[in-house]
Amino acid sequence: MDDAPEEPPAATAVEPRGGLIVDLADELRWTFTSRKGWLIGIGFNLVVAAVYVGYTHYNPHDRDDIKVAGIATAVAAWVLADVVNTNQLGSDAERVRHSVAGHDRIARILALKSLALAVLLLPLTVAISVGVRLAIDRWRSIPHAVMLDIWVVFVWLGIGGLLSVLLPYDPLPLRERWRRRRTWLRWAVCLAVPYALLVVVRYLAWPADRIARHVVGRPEHHLLGYAFVYMCWGVVVWLLSLGLAELYVGAFRTRFEEDLRKHR
């Protein structure tokens, strides 16, 4: 059973509980002071994604709003299909473990980390959307673009939260990783799974597409309503993922805590 007594967590080693705004501010402060490598990873992925997606997608003569909408969302998906999103707990394992031992809810912890990531990434994604539309003189479609950006960001935050619970690992420096050869297989799986999901994540859009087409009609004629349905569905997927993460940790708490303890 998972009811064995735990050592009381240190006050400085747990997630704060001062309300949403205070806790989110603390998470951002913690990120900028103690997770610089994580931030560098976001920046690197963002640059690579912007160059690749811009080269493969951007066409100044293309006036198709749906195709144009895919530029910023593809950038966001590229960045979030990475361990910066799918290993949200690994680089913060001790604090998370002590918080869970102190009866904090994993859904709350993941929500704070996801929202902090959204605060960092969404403005950049929106800026790309706005820039592309201004460049091709399609400024009227900016509201559609912003809602589709929110959709893809929150869907991937949901996926990332679940994988963070299922496959947490210690992001060791490469020299240390080289010495720990027995960890290579699991490490490779943790790195590969998010990119493999890029192939299947499109199916998460199916319910939103069906609802949107039934309620508002074809996207070519009702793109604003279509994008709004997608945005709402993205938030729903994120909330459902938090709930599934909570159920998993409740059912397999010992295994989850062992995964956080181990230097994988």
Backbone as CSV, one residue per row, in Angstrom:
resi,resn,N_x,N_y,N_z,CA_x,CA_y,CA_z,C_x,C_y,C_z
1,MET,0.845,-1.201,0.000,0.000,0.000,0.000,0.871,1.238,0.000
2,ASP,0.253,2.374,-0.350,0.997,3.619,-0.468,0.813,4.505,0.744
3,ASP,0.414,3.919,1.885,0.113,4.743,3.055,1.250,4.749,4.070
4,ALA,2.454,4.336,3.655,3.585,4.338,4.569,3.910,5.753,4.991
5,PRO,4.308,5.958,6.255,4.601,7.313,6.707,5.762,7.917,5.949
6,GLU,5.656,9.201,5.690,6.681,9.937,4.953,7.357,10.923,5.888
7,GLU,8.612,11.224,5.573,9.276,12.278,6.305,8.617,13.607,5.987
8,PRO,8.442,14.487,6.956,7.835,15.776,6.661,8.705,16.569,5.709
9,PRO,8.134,17.112,4.635,8.923,17.839,3.670,9.442,19.139,4.237
10,ALA,10.618,19.533,3.796,11.188,20.805,4.234,10.400,21.957,3.651
11,ALA,10.271,23.005,4.434,9.432,24.133,4.000,9.948,24.773,2.732
12,THR,11.246,24.733,2.527,11.813,25.385,1.347,11.826,24.481,0.127
13,ALA,11.380,23.204,0.287,11.497,22.247,-0.800,10.159,21.821,-1.369
14,VAL,9.110,22.573,-1.112,7.788,22.217,-1.618,7.219,23.356,-2.439
15,GLU,6.217,23.006,-3.233,5.502,24.013,-4.009,4.713,24.911,-3.057
16,PRO,4.685,26.217,-3.313,3.932,27.118,-2.430,2.433,26.930,-2.607
17,ARG,1.679,27.407,-1.643,0.217,27.310,-1.712,-0.389,28.650,-1.303
18,GLY,-0.096,29.661,-2.084,-0.564,31.000,-1.752,-1.636,31.535,-2.667
19,GLY,-2.246,30.654,-3.482,-3.217,31.114,-4.458,-2.617,31.083,-5.856
20,LEU,-3.461,31.083,-6.877,-3.039,30.889,-8.256,-1.974,31.890,-8.687
21,ILE,-2.233,33.181,-8.480,-1.310,34.206,-8.963,0.031,34.116,-8.241
22,VAL,-0.021,33.990,-6.916,1.217,33.890,-6.127,1.998,32.640,-6.503
23,ASP,1.295,31.517,-6.647,1.969,30.265,-6.970,2.558,30.298,-8.378
24,LEU,1.833,30.892,-9.317,2.340,30.986,-10.681,3.563,31.899,-10.730
25,ALA,3.511,33.002,-9.996,4.664,33.898,-9.937,5.875,33.183,-9.337
26,ASP,5.638,32.367,-8.305,6.733,31.609,-7.707,7.304,30.605,-8.692
27,GLU,6.434,29.944,-9.454,6.901,28.969,-10.441,7.764,29.643,-11.505
28,LEU,7.355,30.817,-11.942,8.145,31.556,-12.937,9.477,32.004,-12.340
29,ARG,9.445,32.458,-11.098,10.681,32.875,-10.432,11.619,31.681,-10.272
30,TRP,11.079,30.541,-9.865,11.865,29.319,-9.729,12.473,28.926,-11.082
31,THR,11.690,29.066,-12.135,12.161,28.718,-13.474,13.342,29.582,-13.896
32,PHE,13.233,30.886,-13.685,14.287,31.801,-14.139,15.541,31.717,-13.270
33,THR,15.399,31.272,-12.024,16.572,31.227,-11.139,17.202,29.844,-11.052
34,SER,16.389,28.783,-11.198,16.903,27.436,-10.954,16.767,26.488,-12.139
35,ARG,16.213,26.937,-13.237,16.013,26.043,-14.378,16.509,26.701,-15.662
36,LYS,17.698,27.255,-15.593,18.230,27.980,-16.752,18.449,27.059,-17.945
37,GLY,18.859,25.817,-17.679,19.030,24.870,-18.769,17.717,24.589,-19.489
38,TRP,16.652,24.534,-18.724,15.304,24.332,-19.287,14.927,25.498,-20.196
39,LEU,15.229,26.725,-19.752,14.939,27.907,-20.560,15.767,27.922,-21.838
40,ILE,17.022,27.521,-21.725,17.879,27.455,-22.911,17.305,26.450,-23.908
41,GLY,16.774,25.340,-23.393,16.153,24.345,-24.258,14.958,24.911,-25.009
42,ILE,14.131,25.688,-24.328,12.996,26.322,-24.991,13.481,27.261,-26.091
43,GLY,14.467,28.093,-25.763,14.977,29.044,-26.739,15.570,28.356,-27.956
44,PHE,16.345,27.305,-27.721,16.960,26.573,-28.837,15.893,25.952,-29.725
45,ASN,14.929,25.269,-29.110,13.861,24.645,-29.890,13.033,25.668,-30.650
46,LEU,12.825,26.824,-30.037,12.038,27.859,-30.693,12.735,28.369,-31.945
47,VAL,14.038,28.582,-31.860,14.793,29.055,-33.025,14.780,28.007,-34.136
48,VAL,15.061,26.752,-33.780,15.068,25.683,-34.778,13.692,25.537,-35.429
49,ALA,12.649,25.571,-34.606,11.288,25.420,-35.132,10.926,26.572,-36.053
50,ALA,11.261,27.797,-35.660,10.927,28.964,-36.478,11.617,28.889,-37.833
51,VAL,12.880,28.480,-37.837,13.619,28.381,-39.101,13.037,27.273,-39.977
52,TYR,12.840,26.089,-39.385,12.357,24.954,-40.169,10.930,25.186,-40.688
53,VAL,10.032,25.562,-39.783,8.634,25.741,-40.181,8.501,26.919,-41.142
54,GLY,9.243,27.991,-40.878,9.193,29.118,-41.796,9.654,28.732,-43.188
55,TYR,10.718,27.936,-43.273,11.253,27.521,-44.573,10.292,26.604,-45.312
56,THR,9.636,25.695,-44.573,8.785,24.695,-45.214,7.337,25.137,-45.408
57,HIS,6.880,26.146,-44.645,5.470,26.529,-44.688,5.212,27.910,-45.287
58,TYR,6.127,28.820,-45.075,5.795,30.206,-45.405,5.846,30.457,-46.906
59,ASN,4.795,31.063,-47.398,4.720,31.481,-48.799,4.006,32.821,-48.826
60,PRO,4.700,33.914,-49.168,4.071,35.241,-49.116,2.916,35.397,-50.085
61,HIS,2.775,34.460,-51.023,1.679,34.556,-51.998,0.501,33.660,-51.629
62,ASP,0.621,32.941,-50.530,-0.444,32.037,-50.097,-1.457,32.815,-49.269
63,ARG,-2.723,32.795,-49.687,-3.768,33.536,-48.982,-4.776,32.615,-48.301
64,ASP,-4.458,31.342,-48.195,-5.337,30.385,-47.546,-5.197,30.527,-46.032
65,ASP,-6.258,31.014,-45.360,-6.180,31.273,-43.916,-5.869,30.017,-43.119
66,ILE,-6.392,28.876,-43.550,-6.166,27.644,-42.796,-4.715,27.220,-42.900
67,LYS,-4.133,27.294,-44.088,-2.723,26.941,-44.243,-1.822,27.912,-43.493
68,VAL,-2.145,29.194,-43.585,-1.340,30.198,-42.893,-1.410,29.990,-41.390
69,ALA,-2.590,29.581,-40.901,-2.754,29.367,-39.460,-1.834,28.283,-38.937
70,GLY,-1.383,27.393,-39.826,-0.541,26.297,-39.382,0.885,26.670,-39.074
71,ILE,1.320,27.874,-39.439,2.720,28.233,-39.254,3.066,28.346,-37.782
72,ALA,2.383,29.202,-37.048,2.695,29.386,-35.630,2.336,28.154,-34.810
73,THR,1.237,27.485,-35.156,0.866,26.288,-34.403,1.895,25.177,-34.597
74,ALA,2.476,25.101,-35.799,3.525,24.108,-36.031,4.766,24.427,-35.204
75,VAL,5.095,25.698,-35.074,6.227,26.100,-34.238,5.971,25.694,-32.787
76,ALA,4.770,26.002,-32.293,4.436,25.659,-30.910,4.482,24.151,-30.683
77,ALA,3.931,23.381,-31.634,3.930,21.921,-31.486,5.353,21.382,-31.467
78,TRP,6.223,21.938,-32.304,7.617,21.487,-32.351,8.287,21.711,-30.988
79,VAL,8.084,22.890,-30.423,8.716,23.215,-29.142,8.169,22.331,-28.020
80,LEU,6.857,22.105,-28.022,6.226,21.382,-26.922,6.364,19.867,-27.045
81,ALA,6.673,19.377,-28.246,6.927,17.941,-28.414,8.377,17.653,-28.045
82,ASP,8.763,18.103,-26.879,10.148,17.991,-26.435,10.141,17.863,-24.917
83,VAL,11.287,17.484,-24.362,11.351,17.238,-22.926,11.136,18.504,-22.092
84,VAL,11.241,19.691,-22.692,10.917,20.896,-21.914,9.462,20.863,-21.459
85,ASN,8.639,20.128,-22.199,7.224,20.000,-21.852,6.904,18.615,-21.306
86,THR,7.495,17.580,-21.882,7.138,16.217,-21.511,7.936,15.686,-20.322
87,ASN,8.858,16.477,-19.775,9.572,16.113,-18.550,9.528,17.297,-17.575
88,GLN,8.333,17.803,-17.337,8.179,18.974,-16.480,8.576,18.690,-15.027
89,LEU,8.517,17.433,-14.617,8.785,17.087,-13.216,10.208,16.612,-12.981
90,GLY,10.891,16.129,-14.019,12.193,15.513,-13.834,13.258,16.449,-13.306
91,SER,13.291,17.675,-13.826,14.322,18.608,-13.391,13.986,19.259,-12.051
92,ASP,12.808,18.972,-11.536,12.338,19.559,-10.277,11.882,18.453,-9.333
93,ALA,12.551,17.282,-9.446,12.038,16.068,-8.823,11.939,16.160,-7.307
94,GLU,12.960,16.710,-6.649,12.943,16.753,-5.191,11.793,17.606,-4.667
95,ARG,11.624,18.766,-5.258,10.548,19.640,-4.804,9.190,18.995,-5.039
96,VAL,9.026,18.352,-6.203,7.763,17.678,-6.512,7.528,16.522,-5.546
97,ARG,8.565,15.730,-5.293,8.402,14.579,-4.403,8.012,15.019,-2.997
98,HIS,8.661,16.046,-2.489,8.319,16.540,-1.156,6.909,17.130,-1.124
99,SER,6.516,17.775,-2.207,5.158,18.334,-2.263,4.118,17.230,-2.234
100,VAL,4.341,16.163,-3.008,3.406,15.038,-3.032,3.386,14.349,-1.676
101,ALA,4.577,14.213,-1.043,4.632,13.619,0.294,3.864,14.457,1.308
102,GLY,3.782,15.776,1.065,3.017,16.666,1.937,1.571,16.785,1.526
103,HIS,1.099,15.807,0.722,-0.315,15.707,0.324,-0.739,16.812,-0.640
104,ASP,0.200,17.340,-1.392,-0.164,18.234,-2.485,-0.671,17.386,-3.643
105,ARG,-1.493,17.962,-4.480,-2.071,17.227,-5.599,-1.194,17.397,-6.831
106,ILE,-0.937,16.296,-7.509,-0.085,16.364,-8.695,-0.759,17.186,-9.794
107,ALA,-2.086,17.184,-9.836,-2.784,17.995,-10.842,-2.499,19.476,-10.630
108,ARG,-2.449,19.922,-9.374,-2.150,21.328,-9.092,-0.708,21.665,-9.466
109,ILE,0.213,20.755,-9.138,1.626,20.980,-9.458,1.818,21.069,-10.971
110,LEU,1.223,20.126,-11.702,1.345,20.139,-13.157,0.662,21.356,-13.768
111,ALA,-0.481,21.759,-13.207,-1.181,22.929,-13.725,-0.306,24.174,-13.622
112,LEU,0.366,24.347,-12.483,1.249,25.504,-12.300,2.401,25.473,-13.297
113,LYS,3.014,24.304,-13.478,4.135,24.206,-14.397,3.675,24.415,-15.842
114,SER,2.504,23.879,-16.177,1.968,24.062,-17.520,1.643,25.526,-17.795
115,LEU,1.018,26.187,-16.828,0.659,27.588,-17.020,1.908,28.459,-17.116
116,ALA,2.942,28.115,-16.343,4.195,28.868,-16.455,4.786,28.713,-17.849
117,LEU,4.737,27.504,-18.385,5.229,27.279,-19.741,4.376,28.022,-20.762
118,ALA,3.064,28.040,-20.542,2.178,28.776,-21.447,2.467,30.275,-21.403
119,VAL,2.729,30.802,-20.213,3.063,32.230,-20.085,4.315,32.564,-20.886
120,LEU,5.269,31.626,-20.911,6.508,31.862,-21.655,6.319,31.688,-23.158
121,LEU,5.543,30.682,-23.555,5.486,30.311,-24.974,4.361,30.978,-25.755
122,LEU,3.198,31.151,-25.131,2.070,31.691,-25.886,2.351,33.068,-26.492
123,PRO,2.941,34.017,-25.749,3.223,35.322,-26.374,4.136,35.205,-27.597
124,LEU,5.095,34.284,-27.549,5.982,34.103,-28.695,5.223,33.510,-29.881
125,THR,4.356,32.539,-29.594,3.561,31.932,-30.660,2.614,32.948,-31.284
126,VAL,1.954,33.723,-30.444,1.041,34.752,-30.944,1.806,35.790,-31.762
127,ALA,2.999,36.152,-31.315,3.800,37.131,-32.056,4.134,36.614,-33.454
128,ILE,4.424,35.312,-33.571,4.686,34.730,-34.896,3.436,34.793,-35.757
129,SER,2.282,34.436,-35.179,1.029,34.494,-35.926,0.745,35.900,-36.434
130,VAL,0.876,36.864,-35.537,0.597,38.251,-35.909,1.589,38.719,-36.976
131,GLY,2.867,38.384,-36.800,3.870,38.808,-37.764,3.619,38.250,-39.151
132,VAL,3.251,36.964,-39.227,2.977,36.344,-40.526,1.799,37.019,-41.200
133,ARG,0.754,37.288,-40.442,-0.433,37.894,-41.040,-0.201,39.332,-41.472
134,LEU,0.555,40.058,-40.688,0.884,41.423,-41.111,1.766,41.414,-42.351
135,ALA,2.637,40.409,-42.453,3.541,40.336,-43.598,2.788,40.084,-44.894
136,ILE,1.672,39.349,-44.813,0.910,39.066,-46.039,-0.400,39.838,-46.071
137,ASP,-0.504,40.853,-45.204,-1.672,41.733,-45.188,-2.971,40.961,-44.927
138,ARG,-2.938,40.106,-43.893,-4.133,39.365,-43.497,-4.443,39.635,-42.038
139,TRP,-4.388,40.878,-41.640,-4.532,41.215,-40.224,-5.916,40.876,-39.685
140,ARG,-6.937,40.799,-40.553,-8.282,40.476,-40.073,-8.382,39.054,-39.528
141,SER,-7.449,38.178,-39.885,-7.505,36.793,-39.411,-6.701,36.584,-38.136
142,ILE,-6.183,37.659,-37.539,-5.384,37.520,-36.319,-6.173,36.868,-35.182
143,PRO,-7.452,37.234,-34.922,-8.195,36.554,-33.835,-8.289,35.046,-34.036
144,HIS,-8.479,34.598,-35.288,-8.545,33.160,-35.554,-7.214,32.507,-35.174
145,ALA,-6.141,33.180,-35.576,-4.806,32.617,-35.348,-4.521,32.468,-33.861
146,VAL,-4.870,33.462,-33.075,-4.601,33.421,-31.640,-5.344,32.261,-30.996
147,MET,-6.591,32.044,-31.373,-7.360,30.948,-30.793,-6.794,29.587,-31.189
148,LEU,-6.325,29.452,-32.431,-5.719,28.193,-32.843,-4.380,27.971,-32.142
149,ASP,-3.662,29.050,-31.879,-2.423,28.931,-31.101,-2.718,28.404,-29.697
150,ILE,-3.753,28.946,-29.069,-4.130,28.491,-27.727,-4.513,27.021,-27.764
151,TRP,-5.227,26.634,-28.802,-5.627,25.229,-28.952,-4.417,24.303,-28.942
152,VAL,-3.452,24.559,-29.817,-2.323,23.630,-29.940,-1.441,23.661,-28.697
153,VAL,-1.275,24.818,-28.081,-0.454,24.911,-26.881,-1.062,24.095,-25.744
154,PHE,-2.368,24.222,-25.523,-2.971,23.519,-24.389,-3.120,22.020,-24.642
155,VAL,-3.339,21.618,-25.881,-3.352,20.184,-26.168,-2.000,19.565,-25.857
156,TRP,-0.932,20.230,-26.272,0.404,19.690,-26.020,0.804,19.802,-24.558
157,LEU,0.321,20.823,-23.868,0.571,20.881,-22.423,-0.088,19.704,-21.718
158,GLY,-1.273,19.320,-22.188,-1.935,18.149,-21.615,-1.140,16.880,-21.858
159,ILE,-0.673,16.697,-23.088,0.149,15.530,-23.409,1.436,15.552,-22.589
160,GLY,2.042,16.726,-22.511,3.286,16.846,-21.759,3.113,16.549,-20.290
161,GLY,1.996,16.969,-19.711,1.741,16.688,-18.309,1.629,15.199,-18.041
162,LEU,0.911,14.482,-18.909,0.771,13.042,-18.730,2.119,12.337,-18.856
163,LEU,2.898,12.698,-19.873,4.200,12.061,-20.043,5.153,12.421,-18.908
164,SER,4.993,13.613,-18.352,5.832,14.011,-17.221,5.602,13.116,-16.016
165,VAL,4.388,12.616,-15.873,4.058,11.711,-14.774,4.458,10.273,-15.103
166,LEU,4.256,9.866,-16.358,4.523,8.486,-16.747,6.010,8.206,-16.954
167,LEU,6.746,9.213,-17.472,8.155,8.994,-17.817,9.050,10.112,-17.285
168,PRO,9.023,10.372,-15.988,9.944,11.398,-15.477,11.373,10.863,-15.458
169,TYR,12.333,11.726,-15.739,13.725,11.289,-15.656,14.603,12.476,-15.310
170,ASP,15.754,12.170,-14.761,16.702,13.202,-14.359,17.470,13.680,-15.593
171,PRO,17.361,14.953,-15.966,18.087,15.458,-17.140,19.571,15.644,-16.835
172,LEU,20.294,14.553,-16.800,21.708,14.575,-16.456,22.536,15.267,-17.538
173,PRO,23.646,15.888,-17.161,24.587,16.393,-18.172,25.069,15.242,-19.059
174,LEU,25.430,15.554,-20.293,25.781,14.502,-21.239,26.974,13.670,-20.763
175,ARG,27.950,14.296,-20.115,29.099,13.521,-19.619,28.660,12.500,-18.579
176,GLU,27.762,12.922,-17.689,27.244,11.999,-16.683,26.387,10.918,-17.334
177,ARG,25.593,11.309,-18.329,24.766,10.339,-19.040,25.646,9.304,-19.726
178,TRP,26.762,9.726,-20.283,27.668,8.806,-20.962,28.196,7.739,-20.002
179,ARG,28.445,8.138,-18.759,28.959,7.187,-17.773,27.870,6.224,-17.292
180,ARG,26.626,6.644,-17.396,25.514,5.800,-16.930,24.859,5.103,-18.126
181,ARG,25.593,4.207,-18.741,25.121,3.565,-19.976,23.831,2.768,-19.778
182,ARG,23.620,2.268,-18.586,22.400,1.489,-18.344,21.141,2.349,-18.460
183,THR,21.283,3.655,-18.440,20.119,4.536,-18.539,19.795,4.915,-19.978
184,TRP,20.625,4.531,-20.918,20.474,5.033,-22.278,19.146,4.633,-22.916
185,LEU,18.722,3.379,-22.717,17.507,2.912,-23.380,16.294,3.714,-22.914
186,ARG,16.137,3.842,-21.599,14.978,4.583,-21.084,15.061,6.056,-21.476
187,TRP,16.275,6.609,-21.435,16.465,8.002,-21.833,16.063,8.199,-23.296
188,ALA,16.470,7.283,-24.170,16.114,7.373,-25.586,14.606,7.298,-25.778
189,VAL,13.953,6.427,-24.997,12.491,6.322,-25.085,11.836,7.630,-24.663
190,CYS,12.317,8.216,-23.564,11.755,9.478,-23.074,11.905,10.594,-24.099
191,LEU,13.009,10.586,-24.829,13.236,11.608,-25.851,12.403,11.362,-27.103
192,ALA,12.205,10.081,-27.441,11.566,9.747,-28.715,10.048,9.779,-28.659
193,VAL,9.468,9.402,-27.516,8.013,9.283,-27.431,7.284,10.570,-27.838
194,PRO,7.684,11.756,-27.363,6.942,12.962,-27.756,6.918,13.181,-29.259
195,TYR,8.034,12.916,-29.940,8.069,13.125,-31.383,7.257,12.058,-32.116
196,ALA,7.210,10.856,-31.558,6.348,9.834,-32.135,4.883,10.247,-32.043
197,LEU,4.543,10.943,-30.954,3.159,11.379,-30.766,2.749,12.460,-31.765
198,LEU,3.726,13.139,-32.384,3.390,14.128,-33.411,2.560,13.497,-34.532
199,VAL,2.770,12.210,-34.748,2.066,11.515,-35.825,0.601,11.283,-35.469
200,VAL,0.324,11.039,-34.185,-1.025,10.640,-33.790,-1.808,11.749,-33.088
201,VAL,-1.137,12.832,-32.670,-1.834,13.851,-31.895,-2.919,14.544,-32.716
202,ARG,-2.787,14.482,-34.028,-3.812,15.101,-34.881,-5.200,14.544,-34.609
203,TYR,-5.247,13.273,-34.137,-6.549,12.658,-33.896,-7.267,13.269,-32.696
204,LEU,-6.532,13.972,-31.842,-7.181,14.686,-30.743,-8.019,15.848,-31.254
205,ALA,-7.785,16.250,-32.499,-8.578,17.335,-33.079,-9.915,16.846,-33.618
206,TRP,-10.089,15.527,-33.740,-11.294,15.002,-34.376,-12.580,15.447,-33.669
207,PRO,-12.688,15.352,-32.331,-13.936,15.807,-31.695,-14.210,17.293,-31.959
208,ALA,-13.166,18.113,-31.886,-13.369,19.547,-32.128,-13.825,19.793,-33.552
209,ASP,-13.241,19.077,-34.499,-13.624,19.248,-35.902,-15.074,18.852,-36.125
210,ARG,-15.499,17.721,-35.530,-16.886,17.278,-35.700,-17.865,18.271,-35.089
211,ILE,-17.538,18.724,-33.862,-18.430,19.679,-33.185,-18.502,20.984,-33.967
212,ALA,-17.348,21.473,-34.403,-17.312,22.757,-35.112,-18.096,22.684,-36.418
213,ARG,-17.908,21.626,-37.172,-18.625,21.503,-38.444,-20.125,21.377,-38.222
214,HIS,-20.525,20.712,-37.135,-21.954,20.546,-36.851,-22.590,21.845,-36.356
215,VAL,-21.816,22.601,-35.541,-22.392,23.794,-34.909,-22.245,25.043,-35.783
216,VAL,-21.059,25.255,-36.359,-20.822,26.516,-37.068,-20.679,26.361,-38.579
217,GLY,-20.499,25.138,-39.068,-20.385,24.941,-40.506,-18.955,24.744,-40.963
218,ARG,-18.737,24.837,-42.258,-17.416,24.598,-42.835,-16.428,25.673,-42.396
219,PRO,-15.186,25.265,-42.105,-14.211,26.240,-41.605,-13.906,27.356,-42.589
220,GLU,-13.977,27.072,-43.902,-13.682,28.107,-44.884,-14.635,29.296,-44.786
221,HIS,-15.858,29.035,-44.285,-16.866,30.088,-44.218,-17.079,30.614,-42.798
222,HIS,-16.637,29.883,-41.797,-16.872,30.281,-40.404,-15.613,30.040,-39.579
223,LEU,-14.499,30.583,-40.028,-13.221,30.274,-39.396,-13.159,30.759,-37.950
224,LEU,-13.794,31.891,-37.645,-13.744,32.417,-36.280,-14.431,31.452,-35.304
225,GLY,-15.648,31.000,-35.658,-16.342,30.046,-34.801,-15.624,28.721,-34.739
226,TYR,-15.074,28.289,-35.856,-14.316,27.044,-35.927,-13.115,27.107,-34.988
227,ALA,-12.379,28.212,-35.036,-11.206,28.372,-34.180,-11.597,28.439,-32.709
228,PHE,-12.747,29.050,-32.416,-13.205,29.153,-31.027,-13.496,27.769,-30.445
229,VAL,-14.131,26.899,-31.238,-14.415,25.540,-30.776,-13.107,24.801,-30.512
230,TYR,-12.148,24.951,-31.401,-10.850,24.307,-31.212,-10.174,24.790,-29.929
231,MET,-10.204,26.096,-29.697,-9.583,26.657,-28.502,-10.212,26.058,-27.240
232,CYS,-11.530,26.008,-27.196,-12.214,25.447,-26.026,-11.867,23.975,-25.838
233,TRP,-11.809,23.225,-26.935,-11.480,21.817,-26.846,-10.042,21.620,-26.352
234,GLY,-9.137,22.487,-26.742,-7.766,22.400,-26.256,-7.692,22.523,-24.743
235,VAL,-8.441,23.461,-24.174,-8.460,23.633,-22.726,-9.087,22.410,-22.051
236,VAL,-10.134,21.849,-22.668,-10.769,20.645,-22.119,-9.780,19.479,-22.098
237,VAL,-9.028,19.287,-23.194,-8.031,18.213,-23.250,-6.991,18.392,-22.153
238,TRP,-6.554,19.624,-21.935,-5.580,19.900,-20.880,-6.133,19.528,-19.502
239,LEU,-7.378,19.932,-19.219,-8.002,19.616,-17.929,-8.189,18.110,-17.745
240,LEU,-8.594,17.427,-18.816,-8.742,15.977,-18.738,-7.400,15.304,-18.455
241,SER,-6.345,15.824,-19.053,-5.014,15.261,-18.841,-4.565,15.446,-17.399
242,LEU,-4.867,16.594,-16.811,-4.549,16.810,-15.394,-5.300,15.803,-14.523
243,GLY,-6.554,15.548,-14.863,-7.333,14.575,-14.112,-6.761,13.171,-14.228
244,LEU,-6.332,12.790,-15.438,-5.735,11.465,-15.630,-4.416,11.340,-14.874
245,ALA,-3.625,12.418,-14.872,-2.372,12.403,-14.112,-2.644,12.213,-12.627
246,GLU,-3.673,12.873,-12.114,-4.043,12.738,-10.702,-4.463,11.300,-10.390
247,LEU,-5.234,10.689,-11.277,-5.667,9.310,-11.074,-4.477,8.354,-11.088
248,TYR,-3.540,8.588,-11.997,-2.375,7.709,-12.091,-1.540,7.766,-10.818
249,VAL,-1.240,8.969,-10.348,-0.424,9.104,-9.143,-1.164,8.539,-7.931
250,GLY,-2.484,8.724,-7.887,-3.256,8.147,-6.786,-3.201,6.633,-6.774
251,ALA,-3.176,6.020,-7.965,-3.167,4.562,-8.056,-1.769,3.970,-7.945
252,PHE,-0.757,4.702,-8.399,0.614,4.171,-8.448,1.590,5.160,-7.809
253,ARG,1.235,5.619,-6.637,2.055,6.657,-5.996,3.464,6.177,-5.691
254,THR,3.599,4.963,-5.188,4.927,4.446,-4.846,5.816,4.388,-6.084
255,ARG,5.277,3.868,-7.168,6.049,3.795,-8.407,6.425,5.185,-8.902
256,PHE,5.494,6.121,-8.824,5.762,7.484,-9.267,6.872,8.123,-8.439
257,GLU,6.815,7.964,-7.119,7.836,8.555,-6.258,9.194,7.898,-6.475
258,GLU,9.194,6.602,-6.749,10.458,5.929,-7.047,11.062,6.444,-8.342
259,ASP,10.225,6.685,-9.330,10.719,7.251,-10.592,11.332,8.629,-10.372
260,LEU,10.736,9.422,-9.501,11.289,10.749,-9.226,12.603,10.667,-8.455
261,ARG,12.748,9.646,-7.613,13.964,9.509,-6.811,15.156,9.046,-7.634
262,LYS,14.895,8.204,-8.599,15.982,7.569,-9.321,16.659,8.527,-10.298
263,HIS,17.965,8.438,-10.387,18.725,9.195,-11.380,18.774,8.372,-12.652
264,ARG,17.754,8.606,-13.465,17.621,7.782,-14.668,18.461,8.352,-15.795
